[in-house]
């Protein structure tokens, strides 16, 4: 029985997304449709559809007459993306908080406990994203959440590179900030939660901006 194109597209999309987020495919690398089709199976059509979805998610850019590649961002671009996060994520959190249940916050605290137990960089990035996205689950604004997901995707490589180059030594700061955020959520303190989240994102932005070795001119 022939596999449905949608199923093939979904499988290719899942594989490519994982490879980009993990760093197996890095910034600047070309994503040639024929190579992907040969490696992952399927025709060029589902590959093309998968690449379009990844472009919408901020993981790929499609250039006229050049094809697709993982974007390369400079320091100013990453700075701007983080400034956007500073403004949008507290809004999502404030919108989400009235709908968060005690079970949601328990689940977020369980993720934080896994982080504090000690994880490698890839697992940290996965758990960190899960924790924050869980706190936004009460936000029903699809446009807002799609934009936030795109911002996270676009800056994933630079967070990973920073953590791999010495960032883990700052784990205690991240853990303290997460705990302050979770405590404010537990108390239903929207203003406090927004301020803790803003400070958390701002500190990361400043540390990334000072890590000049992460940004290589093309």
Residue pairs with C-beta under 8 A, 6 or more apart in sequence:
3 42
5 45
5 46
5 49
8 41
8 42
8 43
8 46
9 42
9 46
9 49
9 50
9 53
11 40
11 41
11 42
12 36
12 40
12 42
12 46
12 47
12 50
13 49
13 50
13 53
13 54
15 40
16 25
16 31
16 36
16 40
16 50
16 51
16 54
16 59
17 54
17 57
17 59
18 24
19 25
20 54
20 59
20 60
20 70
20 156
21 59
21 125
21 153
21 156
22 122
23 122
23 157
23 160
25 31
25 70
26 70
26 157
27 70
27 71
27 72
27 73
27 157
28 69
28 70
28 72
28 218
29 69
29 70
30 67
30 68
30 69
31 51
31 60
31 67
31 68
31 69
31 70
32 67
33 44
33 47
33 48
33 51
33 67
33 68
34 44
36 47
36 50
37 43
37 44
37 47
40 47
51 60
51 62
51 68
52 62
54 60
54 68
55 61
55 62
55 68
56 150
57 149
57 150
57 153
58 71
58 149
58 150
58 151
58 153
58 154
59 70
59 153
59 154
60 68
60 69
60 70
60 71
61 68
61 69
61 70
61 71
62 68
63 69
70 157
71 154
72 216
72 218
73 81
73 154
73 155
73 158
73 215
74 215
74 217
75 209
75 212
75 214
75 215
78 155
78 158
78 208
78 209
78 215
79 205
79 208
79 209
81 151
81 154
81 155
82 155
82 201
82 202
82 204
82 205
82 208
83 205
84 147
84 151
85 148
85 151
85 152
85 201
85 205
86 198
86 201
86 202
86 205
88 144
88 147
88 148
88 151
89 132
89 136
89 148
89 197
89 201
90 194
90 195
90 197
90 198
91 144
92 136
92 139
92 141
92 144
92 145
92 148
93 135
93 136
93 139
93 190
93 193
93 194
93 197
94 190
94 193
94 194
95 138
95 139
95 140
95 141
95 144
96 135
96 136
96 137
96 138
96 139
97 138
97 185
97 188
97 190
97 193
98 138
99 137
99 138
99 139
99 140
100 135
100 137
100 138
100 185
104 134
104 135
104 137
104 138
105 182
105 185
105 186
107 134
108 131
108 134
108 135
108 182
108 185
109 182
111 127
111 130
111 131
111 134
112 131
112 175
112 178
112 179
112 182
114 127
115 124
115 127
115 128
115 131
115 174
115 175
115 178
116 175
119 127
121 160
121 163
121 164
121 167
121 168
122 160
124 163
124 168
125 156
125 159
125 160
125 163
128 174
129 152
131 178
133 149
135 181
135 185
136 145
136 148
139 145
158 208
158 214
159 204
159 208
161 214
162 207
162 208
162 211
162 214
165 211
165 213
165 214
167 207
170 207
173 203
174 200
177 196
177 199
177 200
177 203
178 200
180 196
181 193
181 196
181 197
181 200
184 190
184 192
184 193
184 196
185 193
208 214
